[in-house]
Amino acid sequence: MEYEIRDIRQDEWPLLEDFLYGAIYVPEGFEGEVPRSVIYDDPKCRAAFERFGSLPDDRAVVAVVDGEVVGACWVRTTDEYGHIDDETPSLSISLYEQYRGQGMGTALMSALLGELREAGYARASLSVQKENPALRLYERTGFRIVGDGFDETEWLMVCRLDRATGLEVRWAEPADVPALVEMRIAQLLEEGARESADLRPALSDHYTRHLADGTFASWVAFAGGRMVATSGISVVEKPPYYSCPTGRIGLVSGMYTLPAWRRQGIARDLLCRVVGEARSRGCGAVQITASDAGVPLYQSVGFVHNDNFLQLSL
């Protein structure tokens, strides 16, 4: 099917109300019709279209077939679902049902994200119901889950638009040990630990030895030459058991991102890399002890909470 992707015209702005209504996710098995009033009664829904064009960050592209607008993708920095801050535009997208599954959604998002990138935006965000198959579309166009959205039924996703200009992700090297030590201490203190001893010598020794012998691996992220996020995995062996026939377990540790760099998908990127490393090393399981704030991230990658994890301090 031939179609055109172009910027929205002012006389087409009112169509965004229809497209927002069409974007409401209806779960499988739902019977009946979602009342149109929902987009007017919910302030966060209204914020996605109300007075569109009145704000400097309002941008939209549309898909056109035979002269008819059949889909739209737009961004705003209002307090709608998916809003993070006033510098990050949040994205909405919708196509009439008969035009879905034909590549138009990908084309719309790619066009608008390209515009945002050229305009100098660092990232874009969106919110999606966890059961919504559109999640796959968003991942294909560069969005990554960074945690729960407005509530536990939805994901908040972020697409970084400035990767080529700032963020470097690579393996940790021996020269990175001092920075790894400081990031680990910052993590422990943020989690509520008391600085009752100087851990720097022990941490430095641990990272130096285990990076050298290959029993510890770490992906790290840098911005402007500064380490801004860390990850780590230690491979240990136990007698094989049914849920881990290899007996090789990857223990994830040191997942930490500096506050200014959070909610941008960096931690999930690093986590996926260390999980991939565990898989390549023949690990039959990956385990982690997570803070409450970190649980949504690990669940989004497939971790299942296990209440049987206990520890004895000797």
C-alpha positions as CSV (number, residue, x, y, z in Angstrom):
1,M,0.0,0.0,0.0
2,E,1.4,3.4,-0.9
3,Y,1.4,6.1,1.7
4,E,3.0,9.4,2.5
5,I,4.5,10.6,5.8
6,R,4.5,14.3,6.3
7,D,4.2,17.1,8.9
8,I,0.7,17.7,10.2
9,R,-1.1,20.8,9.0
10,Q,-2.9,23.2,11.3
11,D,-6.3,22.3,10.0
12,E,-5.6,18.6,10.9
13,W,-4.8,19.3,14.6
14,P,-8.4,18.4,15.7
15,L,-7.8,14.8,14.3
16,L,-5.4,14.1,17.3
17,E,-8.5,13.7,19.5
18,D,-9.7,10.9,17.3
19,F,-6.3,9.3,17.1
20,L,-5.9,9.5,20.9
21,Y,-9.2,7.7,21.4
22,G,-8.1,5.1,18.9
23,A,-4.9,4.6,20.8
24,I,-6.6,3.4,24.0
25,Y,-5.5,-0.2,24.6
26,V,-8.4,-2.6,24.8
27,P,-7.3,-5.9,26.5
28,E,-8.2,-9.2,24.9
29,G,-11.6,-10.5,26.1
30,F,-12.9,-7.0,26.8
31,E,-16.5,-6.8,25.7
32,G,-18.3,-3.5,25.0
33,E,-17.0,-0.1,23.9
34,V,-14.7,2.3,25.7
35,P,-16.7,5.5,26.1
36,R,-15.2,8.4,24.2
37,S,-15.6,10.6,27.3
38,V,-12.6,8.9,28.8
39,I,-10.2,11.1,26.8
40,Y,-12.0,14.2,28.1
41,D,-12.5,13.1,31.7
42,D,-8.9,12.1,32.3
43,P,-6.6,15.2,32.6
44,K,-3.6,13.2,31.4
45,C,-5.5,12.1,28.3
46,R,-6.6,15.7,27.6
47,A,-3.0,16.9,28.0
48,A,-2.0,14.8,25.0
49,F,-4.2,16.8,22.6
50,E,-5.8,19.8,24.2
51,R,-4.7,23.1,22.6
52,F,-2.2,21.3,20.5
53,G,0.0,23.7,18.6
54,S,0.1,26.3,21.4
55,L,3.4,25.0,22.9
56,P,6.9,25.2,21.4
57,D,7.5,21.5,21.7
58,D,4.3,20.4,19.9
59,R,5.3,18.4,16.8
60,A,3.4,15.8,14.8
61,V,3.6,13.8,11.6
62,V,0.8,12.0,9.8
63,A,0.4,9.1,7.5
64,V,-1.7,9.8,4.4
65,V,-3.3,7.3,2.0
66,D,-5.2,8.5,-1.1
67,G,-5.3,12.0,0.4
68,E,-6.8,10.9,3.8
69,V,-5.0,11.1,7.1
70,V,-5.0,7.6,8.5
71,G,-2.5,7.8,11.3
72,A,-0.6,10.3,13.4
73,C,2.5,10.4,15.7
74,W,3.0,13.4,17.9
75,V,4.9,14.7,20.9
76,R,4.2,17.2,23.7
77,T,5.9,18.2,27.0
78,T,2.6,18.5,28.9
79,D,1.7,16.4,32.0
80,E,0.3,13.4,30.0
81,Y,1.0,9.7,30.4
82,G,4.7,9.1,29.7
83,H,5.7,12.6,30.9
84,I,9.2,12.7,32.6
85,D,10.2,16.3,32.6
86,D,9.7,19.6,30.7
87,E,12.7,18.9,28.5
88,T,11.6,15.5,27.3
89,P,8.8,15.3,24.8
90,S,6.4,12.4,25.4
91,L,5.1,10.5,22.3
92,S,1.7,9.3,21.2
93,I,0.9,7.3,18.1
94,S,-2.2,5.9,16.6
95,L,-3.4,4.5,13.2
96,Y,-6.9,3.6,12.1
97,E,-7.3,-0.2,12.7
98,Q,-7.4,-1.2,9.0
99,Y,-4.0,0.4,8.4
100,R,-2.1,-1.3,11.2
101,G,0.6,-3.9,10.7
102,Q,1.8,-2.4,7.4
103,G,4.9,-0.6,8.5
104,M,3.2,2.8,8.8
105,G,3.7,3.0,12.6
106,T,7.4,2.4,12.3
107,A,7.6,5.0,9.5
108,L,5.7,7.6,11.6
109,M,7.9,7.1,14.7
110,S,11.1,7.1,12.7
111,A,10.2,10.3,11.0
112,L,9.2,12.1,14.2
113,L,12.2,10.8,16.2
114,G,14.5,12.0,13.3
115,E,13.0,15.5,13.6
116,L,13.5,15.5,17.4
117,R,17.1,14.4,16.9
118,E,17.8,17.1,14.4
119,A,16.2,19.7,16.7
120,G,18.6,18.7,19.5
121,Y,16.4,16.9,21.9
122,A,18.3,14.4,24.1
123,R,15.5,11.8,24.5
124,A,11.8,11.1,24.1
125,S,9.5,9.1,26.3
126,L,6.2,7.3,26.2
127,S,3.9,5.1,28.3
128,V,2.5,1.8,27.2
129,Q,0.2,-0.8,28.8
130,K,2.3,-3.9,29.7
131,E,0.1,-6.2,27.8
132,N,0.0,-4.0,24.7
133,P,1.6,-5.7,21.6
134,A,2.7,-2.2,20.5
135,L,5.6,-2.6,23.0
136,R,7.5,-4.5,20.2
137,L,7.1,-1.5,17.8
138,Y,8.5,0.9,20.4
139,E,11.5,-1.4,21.1
140,R,12.2,-1.7,17.3
141,T,12.3,2.1,17.1
142,G,14.8,2.5,20.0
143,F,12.6,2.8,23.1
144,R,13.7,0.9,26.2
145,I,11.8,0.2,29.4
146,V,13.1,2.2,32.3
147,G,10.5,1.2,34.9
148,D,6.8,1.4,35.8
149,G,4.8,4.2,34.3
150,F,1.9,6.0,36.0
151,D,1.1,2.8,37.8
152,E,2.0,-0.9,37.8
153,T,-0.1,-1.7,34.7
154,E,2.1,0.2,32.3
155,W,5.7,0.7,31.3
156,L,7.6,3.9,31.0
157,M,9.9,3.8,28.0
158,V,12.7,6.2,26.8
159,C,14.4,6.6,23.5
160,R,17.8,8.3,23.7
161,L,18.4,10.6,20.8
162,D,21.9,11.7,21.6
163,R,23.8,8.4,21.8
164,A,26.1,9.3,18.9
165,T,27.2,12.5,20.6
166,G,27.8,11.5,24.2
167,L,27.4,8.0,25.6
168,E,30.1,5.4,25.3
169,V,29.4,1.8,26.5
170,R,32.3,-0.7,26.8
171,W,33.9,-3.4,28.9
172,A,35.5,-2.3,32.1
173,E,39.2,-2.4,32.0
174,P,41.9,-2.5,34.8
175,A,42.3,1.3,34.5
176,D,38.6,1.7,35.4
177,V,39.0,0.1,38.9
178,P,39.2,3.4,40.8
179,A,36.0,4.6,39.2
180,L,34.3,1.3,39.8
181,V,35.2,1.6,43.5
182,E,33.7,5.0,43.8
183,M,30.5,4.0,42.0
184,R,30.1,1.0,44.3
185,I,30.6,3.1,47.4
186,A,28.0,5.7,46.1
187,Q,25.6,2.8,45.5
188,L,26.0,1.4,49.0
189,L,25.5,4.7,50.7
190,E,22.5,5.5,48.6
191,E,21.0,2.2,49.6
192,G,21.3,3.1,53.3
193,A,24.6,1.5,54.3
194,R,26.6,3.2,57.1
195,E,30.2,4.1,56.1
196,S,31.7,2.2,59.1
197,A,34.9,1.1,57.4
198,D,37.1,2.1,54.4
199,L,36.1,-0.3,51.7
200,R,38.3,1.2,49.0
201,P,41.3,-1.1,49.5
202,A,39.2,-4.3,49.6
203,L,37.0,-3.2,46.6
204,S,40.1,-2.2,44.6
205,D,41.7,-5.6,45.3
206,H,38.5,-7.5,44.4
207,Y,37.9,-5.7,41.1
208,T,41.6,-6.0,40.1
209,R,41.9,-9.7,40.8
210,H,38.6,-10.8,39.3
211,L,38.8,-8.7,36.2
212,A,42.2,-10.2,35.7
213,D,41.1,-13.9,36.1
214,G,37.9,-13.4,34.2
215,T,35.5,-14.4,37.0
216,F,34.1,-10.8,37.0
217,A,32.9,-8.9,34.0
218,S,31.5,-5.4,33.8
219,W,29.9,-3.2,31.2
220,V,30.2,0.5,32.0
221,A,28.8,3.7,30.5
222,F,30.8,6.9,30.1
223,A,29.6,10.4,29.2
224,G,32.2,13.2,28.6
225,G,34.9,10.9,29.9
226,R,33.1,10.3,33.2
227,M,31.7,6.9,34.3
228,V,28.0,7.4,34.8
229,A,26.7,3.8,35.0
230,T,28.0,0.4,36.0
231,S,27.0,-3.3,35.9
232,G,28.7,-6.4,36.9
233,I,28.5,-10.2,36.9
234,S,30.4,-12.8,38.8
235,V,30.3,-16.4,37.6
236,V,30.2,-19.1,40.3
237,E,29.7,-22.8,40.3
238,K,27.4,-25.0,42.4
239,P,26.5,-28.6,42.2
240,P,24.0,-28.8,39.3
241,Y,20.3,-28.7,40.2
242,Y,17.1,-29.0,38.1
243,S,16.5,-25.4,37.4
244,C,20.2,-24.9,36.7
245,P,21.6,-28.1,35.1
246,T,25.0,-26.5,34.4
247,G,25.6,-25.5,38.0
248,R,27.0,-22.2,36.7
249,I,25.3,-19.1,38.1
250,G,25.8,-15.5,37.1
251,L,25.6,-13.2,40.1
252,V,24.7,-9.7,39.1
253,S,26.1,-6.9,41.2
254,G,27.0,-3.2,41.0
255,M,24.0,-2.1,38.9
256,Y,24.2,1.6,39.5
257,T,23.5,4.7,37.5
258,L,24.3,8.3,38.6
259,P,21.0,10.1,39.4
260,A,21.3,12.6,36.6
261,W,21.5,9.7,34.0
262,R,18.6,7.6,35.2
263,R,15.3,6.8,33.4
264,Q,17.1,6.9,30.1
265,G,17.3,3.1,29.5
266,I,21.1,2.9,30.3
267,A,20.7,0.5,33.2
268,R,18.5,-1.8,31.1
269,D,21.0,-1.7,28.3
270,L,23.9,-2.7,30.6
271,L,21.8,-5.4,32.3
272,C,20.9,-7.0,29.0
273,R,24.6,-7.1,28.2
274,V,25.7,-8.8,31.4
275,V,22.8,-11.3,31.0
276,G,24.1,-12.0,27.5
277,E,27.6,-12.5,28.9
278,A,26.3,-15.0,31.5
279,R,24.5,-16.9,28.7
280,S,27.7,-17.0,26.6
281,R,29.6,-18.4,29.6
282,G,27.2,-21.3,30.0
283,C,25.4,-20.1,33.1
284,G,22.1,-21.8,33.7
285,A,20.7,-19.0,35.9
286,V,21.3,-15.4,36.8
287,Q,20.6,-14.1,40.2
288,I,20.5,-10.7,41.8
289,T,19.5,-9.1,45.1
290,A,17.5,-6.0,44.1
291,S,16.3,-2.9,45.9
292,D,12.6,-2.2,45.6
293,A,13.3,0.6,43.1
294,G,15.3,-1.9,40.9
295,V,12.7,-4.7,40.8
296,P,10.7,-3.3,37.8
297,L,13.9,-3.1,35.7
298,Y,14.8,-6.7,36.4
299,Q,11.3,-8.0,35.9
300,S,11.2,-6.2,32.5
301,V,14.2,-8.4,31.4
302,G,12.5,-11.6,32.7
303,F,13.7,-12.0,36.3
304,V,11.2,-13.6,38.6
305,H,11.1,-12.6,42.3
306,N,12.3,-15.4,44.6
307,D,11.4,-15.0,48.3
308,N,13.7,-18.0,49.2
309,F,16.9,-16.0,48.9
310,L,18.6,-15.9,52.3
311,Q,22.0,-14.9,53.6
312,L,24.0,-15.9,56.7
313,S,26.6,-13.4,57.8
314,L,29.8,-15.1,59.2
